[in-house]
């Protein structure tokens, strides 16, 4: 989002935060990958920059799935078998 929105519009993180109605630290946390895209933030990007909220959320979901699959071997869960 940093290059697609903030840099493309020539905004600083502070200015983009003002456009989105969030604080600079909140936007910075998201842009630096320390928080995921929430529905609320996706809606803010949609309203402010004309993006499709659904597309943004699908992108976040695809990213989340990829990250979970990357950690698959670390997640130890046995297959549940119904009682006979």
C-alpha positions as a Markdown table, in Angstrom:
| # | Residue | x | y | z |
|---|---|---|---|---|
| 1 | Unk | 0.0 | 0.0 | 0.0 |
| 2 | Unk | 2.9 | 2.3 | 0.6 |
| 3 | Unk | 4.0 | 2.5 | -3.0 |
| 4 | Unk | 0.5 | 2.0 | -4.5 |
| 5 | Unk | -1.2 | 4.7 | -2.4 |
| 6 | Unk | 1.0 | 6.8 | -0.2 |
| 7 | Unk | 3.9 | 7.3 | -2.6 |
| 8 | Unk | 1.7 | 7.3 | -5.8 |
| 9 | Unk | -0.3 | 10.2 | -4.4 |
| 10 | Unk | 2.8 | 12.0 | -3.1 |
| 11 | Unk | 1.6 | 11.8 | 0.5 |
| 12 | Unk | 3.7 | 11.5 | 3.6 |
| 13 | Unk | 2.5 | 8.9 | 6.1 |
| 14 | Unk | 1.2 | 11.7 | 8.3 |
| 15 | Unk | -0.8 | 13.2 | 5.5 |
| 16 | Unk | -2.1 | 9.8 | 4.4 |
| 17 | Unk | -3.2 | 9.2 | 8.0 |
| 18 | Unk | -5.1 | 12.5 | 8.0 |
| 19 | Unk | -6.8 | 11.5 | 4.7 |
| 20 | Unk | -7.8 | 8.2 | 6.1 |
| 21 | Unk | -8.8 | 9.5 | 9.5 |
| 22 | Unk | -6.3 | 7.5 | 11.4 |
| 23 | Unk | -3.2 | 8.5 | 13.4 |
| 24 | Unk | 0.3 | 8.3 | 11.8 |
| 25 | Unk | 1.4 | 5.5 | 14.2 |
| 26 | Unk | -1.7 | 3.4 | 13.2 |
| 27 | Unk | -1.0 | 3.8 | 9.5 |
| 28 | Unk | 2.7 | 3.3 | 9.9 |
| 29 | Unk | 2.1 | 0.1 | 11.8 |
| 30 | Unk | 0.0 | -1.2 | 8.9 |
| 31 | Unk | 2.3 | 0.0 | 6.2 |
| 32 | Unk | 5.3 | -1.6 | 7.9 |
| 33 | Unk | 3.5 | -5.0 | 8.1 |
| 34 | Unk | 3.1 | -5.1 | 11.8 |
| 35 | Unk | -0.7 | -5.2 | 11.6 |
| 36 | Unk | -3.1 | -6.8 | 9.1 |
| 37 | Unk | -5.6 | -5.0 | 7.0 |
| 38 | Unk | -8.9 | -4.7 | 8.9 |
| 39 | Unk | -12.3 | -4.3 | 7.4 |
| 40 | Unk | -12.4 | -0.8 | 8.8 |
| 41 | Unk | -9.0 | 0.2 | 7.3 |
| 42 | Unk | -10.0 | -1.4 | 3.9 |
| 43 | Unk | -13.2 | 0.7 | 4.0 |
| 44 | Unk | -11.1 | 3.8 | 4.7 |
| 45 | Unk | -8.9 | 3.1 | 1.7 |
| 46 | Unk | -11.9 | 2.5 | -0.5 |
| 47 | Unk | -13.6 | 5.7 | 0.5 |
| 48 | Unk | -10.4 | 7.9 | 0.3 |
| 49 | Unk | -8.8 | 6.4 | -2.8 |
| 50 | Unk | -11.6 | 4.8 | -4.8 |
| 51 | Unk | -10.3 | 1.2 | -4.2 |
| 52 | Unk | -12.6 | -1.8 | -4.0 |
| 53 | Unk | -12.9 | -2.9 | -0.3 |
| 54 | Unk | -13.7 | -6.4 | -1.4 |
| 55 | Unk | -10.5 | -6.6 | -3.5 |
| 56 | Unk | -8.4 | -5.3 | -0.6 |
| 57 | Unk | -9.9 | -7.9 | 1.8 |
| 58 | Unk | -9.4 | -10.7 | -0.7 |
| 59 | Unk | -5.8 | -9.7 | -1.0 |
| 60 | Unk | -5.4 | -9.7 | 2.8 |
| 61 | Unk | -7.1 | -13.1 | 3.0 |
| 62 | Unk | -4.8 | -14.6 | 0.3 |
| 63 | Unk | -1.8 | -13.2 | 2.2 |
| 64 | Unk | -3.1 | -14.7 | 5.5 |
| 65 | Unk | -3.6 | -18.1 | 3.9 |
| 66 | Unk | -0.1 | -18.1 | 2.4 |
| 67 | Unk | 1.4 | -17.2 | 5.8 |
| 68 | Unk | -0.5 | -20.0 | 7.5 |
| 69 | Unk | 0.6 | -22.5 | 4.9 |
| 70 | Unk | 4.2 | -21.3 | 5.4 |
| 71 | Unk | 3.9 | -22.2 | 9.1 |
| 72 | Unk | 2.0 | -25.5 | 8.5 |
| 73 | Unk | 4.7 | -27.8 | 9.8 |
| 74 | Unk | 4.8 | -25.8 | 13.1 |
| 75 | Unk | 1.1 | -26.3 | 13.7 |
| 76 | Unk | 0.6 | -29.7 | 15.3 |
| 77 | Unk | -3.0 | -30.9 | 15.2 |
| 78 | Unk | -4.1 | -34.5 | 15.0 |
| 79 | Unk | -7.0 | -35.4 | 12.6 |
| 80 | Unk | -10.2 | -35.8 | 14.5 |
| 81 | Unk | -11.8 | -39.2 | 14.0 |
| 82 | Unk | -15.5 | -39.7 | 14.9 |
| 83 | Unk | -16.3 | -42.4 | 17.4 |
| 84 | Unk | -17.7 | -45.5 | 15.8 |
